[in-house]
C-alpha cells in the first residue's frame, strides 16, 4: 500500500476506512491504551475556542473531536467534515447527530476565512498532498485562526524502539484483524507512521503554508505528535 500514490492511494484509504468504520473508535482506544481521549481534549484546548467560534473538524471520522469541542465549549458552531461517508454514518448512529459534511481535504467546499479554528485527528498522514491540505486549511481560516493537528509521527530511535516496533507491527495488526477482520488495514498504520513526516518536517510544512507561531509536542514514546499554529 505504501507504494500507492495519487488518486489510487486516496481510493485505497477511503475503501479501507469504509471497511473498519464500525470498529474504528474501539481500536483507537485499545491501540493507545485510551490515551487518545486525553489527546483529543488537549487538541480542543489548544484550539482556544469560545462559544462564538466556528470550528472545522477535518477528517472528522465518527466525530470524536467535534463532540469534544462541543463538550468543552457549548454553543460553538462545528462543521464535521470527512471524505468517507461510512465513518460519518457510524458516528451519527452511535453517538448522536452532528453537522456532518462530505469534504476532500485538498478541495474544501468552504469559503475563504470561514473558520476560527481547524482541527484534525489522524488525518494528515492519509492525505496525498500534505502541503495542499495545509494550504486549504489556511485558506478557510480567519486571520488569527488556529490550526491543531493530532497525528502519528516517525519516532526517533531509542531504547524503547524494539518494543515500539513489536507494538506497531505485531500487536496492532493482530488485534485489528481479530476485532475488525481487516488485518491489512492495521498494517497500514505502522507503515504510514514510519513513512510519514517527522514532527520537525510537519512543522516546516506548516510554516511553508504560511502559518506562524508553529509549535508541536510529542506523545506516546514519540509516536504521536500534536502541532499547533496560527494564521
C-alpha positions in Angstrom: 0.0 0.0 0.0 2.8 2.4 0.8 3.8 2.3 -2.9 0.4 3.7 -4.0 0.2 7.4 -4.9 -2.3 10.0 -6.0 -5.9 9.0 -6.7 -5.1 5.3 -6.4 -3.9 5.9 -2.8 -6.9 8.1 -2.0 -9.3 5.4 -3.2 -7.5 2.8 -1.1 -7.7 4.9 2.0 -11.4 5.7 1.5 -12.2 2.0 1.0 -10.1 0.9 4.0 -11.9 3.3 6.4 -15.2 2.3 5.0 -14.4 -1.3 6.0 -13.2 -0.6 9.5 -15.7 2.2 10.4 -17.7 0.2 12.8 -14.7 -0.8 14.9 -12.6 2.4 14.4 -13.2 4.1 17.7 -12.8 0.9 19.7 -9.5 0.1 18.0 -8.2 3.7 18.7 -8.9 3.2 22.4 -7.2 -0.2 22.5 -4.2 0.8 20.4 -3.5 3.8 22.6 -4.5 2.5 26.0 -7.3 5.0 25.9 -4.8 7.9 25.7 -6.4 9.1 22.5 -9.3 10.5 24.6 -6.8 12.7 26.6 -5.1 13.8 23.4 -8.3 15.0 21.9 -9.1 17.0 25.0 -5.7 18.7 24.6 -6.3 19.4 20.9 -9.5 21.2 21.6 -7.9 23.2 24.5 -5.1 24.3 22.1 -7.7 25.5 19.6 -8.7 28.2 22.1 -12.4 28.2 21.2 -15.2 30.4 22.5 -19.0 30.0 22.3 -18.9 32.3 19.3 -16.3 30.2 17.4 -16.8 28.4 14.1 -14.8 25.2 14.1 -13.8 22.9 11.3 -13.1 19.3 12.3 -11.4 18.0 9.2 -11.2 14.2 8.7 -13.7 14.0 11.5 -14.3 10.3 11.1 -17.0 9.4 13.7 -16.9 12.9 15.1 -14.8 12.4 18.3 -13.0 15.8 18.1 -16.2 17.7 17.2 -18.1 16.3 20.2 -15.2 17.1 22.5 -15.2 20.6 21.2 -19.0 20.9 21.9 -18.5 19.4 25.4 -15.7 21.9 26.2 -17.4 24.9 24.6 -21.2 24.7 24.4 -22.7 26.9 21.9 -19.9 27.0 19.3 -20.6 26.1 15.7 -18.9 23.0 14.3 -18.5 21.7 10.7 -17.6 18.0 10.9 -16.1 17.0 7.5 -14.8 13.8 6.1 -14.5 12.1 2.7 -15.6 8.7 4.0 -19.3 8.6 4.3 -19.4 5.4 6.3 -17.3 6.8 9.1 -19.7 9.7 9.5 -22.7 7.4 9.2 -21.4 5.3 12.1 -20.7 8.4 14.1 -24.2 9.7 13.6 -25.8 6.3 14.6 -23.6 5.5 17.6 -23.1 8.8 19.4 -25.7 11.2 18.0 -26.1 13.8 15.3 -23.5 16.3 14.2 -23.4 18.7 11.3 -21.5 16.3 9.1 -20.5 17.2 5.6 -18.6 15.3 2.9 -15.3 17.1 2.0 -12.0 16.4 0.3 -9.1 17.9 2.4 -7.5 19.0 -0.9 -10.6 20.8 -2.2 -12.6 22.1 0.8 -16.1 23.2 0.0 -16.0 26.2 2.3 -15.4 29.9 1.6 -12.3 31.8 2.4 -11.9 32.9 6.1 -14.9 30.9 7.3 -13.5 29.3 10.5 -11.9 30.5 13.7 -10.1 27.1 14.1 -9.4 23.9 12.2 -8.6 20.7 14.0 -7.8 17.2 12.7 -7.2 13.8 14.3 -5.1 11.2 12.4 -5.8 12.9 9.0 -2.6 14.3 7.7 -0.7 11.0 7.2 -3.6 9.9 4.9 -3.8 12.8 2.5 -2.0 12.5 -0.8 -0.6 16.1 -0.7 0.3 17.5 2.7 1.1 21.0 1.5 -2.1 21.3 -0.4 -4.2 20.1 2.6 -2.4 22.7 4.8 -2.9 25.5 2.2 -6.7 24.7 2.1 -7.0 24.9 5.9 -5.0 28.1 5.8 -7.4 29.5 3.2 -10.6 28.7 5.1 -9.2 30.1 8.4 -9.8 33.7 9.5 -6.8 35.8 10.3 -5.7 34.9 13.8 -7.3 31.5 13.4 -5.6 28.4 14.8 -4.8 25.0 13.3 -4.3 22.0 15.6 -3.1 18.6 14.2 -3.1 15.3 16.1 -1.3 12.6 14.2 1.3 9.8 14.3 4.9 10.8 13.7 8.0 9.0 12.9 9.6 8.1 16.2 13.3 8.8 17.0 15.4 5.7 17.7 15.9 5.0 21.4 16.0 2.1 23.9 12.3 1.6 23.5 12.4 1.2 19.7 12.3 -2.6 19.7 9.2 -2.6 21.9 7.5 0.1 19.8 8.2 -1.9 16.6 6.6 -5.0 18.2 3.5 -3.0 19.3 3.1 -1.4 15.8 3.9 -4.4 13.6 2.7 -7.4 15.7 0.2 -6.3 18.3 -1.8 -3.7 16.4 -2.3 -5.8 13.2 -3.2 -8.9 15.2 -5.7 -7.1 17.4 -7.1 -5.2 14.5 -7.5 -8.4 12.5 -9.3 -10.1 15.4 -11.7 -7.2 16.1 -12.4 -6.0 12.5 -11.5 -8.9 10.3 -9.3 -6.4 8.3 -5.7 -7.1 9.3 -4.4 -5.4 6.2 -5.9 -2.1 7.4 -3.9 -2.4 10.6 -0.7 -3.0 8.8 -1.4 0.4 7.2 -1.0 2.3 10.5 2.6 1.3 11.2 3.6 1.6 7.5 2.2 5.1 7.2 3.6 6.1 10.6 7.1 5.1 9.6 6.6 6.7 6.1 5.1 9.9 7.4 6.9 13.2 8.1 8.9 13.7 11.3 7.4 16.2 13.7 10.0 18.7 12.6 9.2 18.2 8.9 5.4 18.7 9.5 6.2 21.9 11.4 8.3 23.1 8.5 5.3 22.3 6.1 3.1 24.4 8.4 5.5 27.3 8.1 5.7 26.9 4.4 1.9 27.1 4.1 2.0 30.5 5.8 1.3 29.6 9.4 3.0 31.5 12.2 3.9 30.6 15.8 4.3 26.9 14.9 4.7 24.5 17.9 4.5 20.8 18.5 4.6 18.3 21.3 5.5 14.6 21.1 3.4 12.0 23.0 3.4 8.2 23.5 7.1 7.5 23.3 7.5 9.8 20.3 5.0 8.0 18.0 2.3 10.7 18.3 2.6 14.5 17.9 0.3 17.5 18.3 1.1 20.5 16.2 -0.5 23.9 16.6 0.0 27.2 14.7 -1.8 30.4 13.8 -2.8 32.2 10.5 
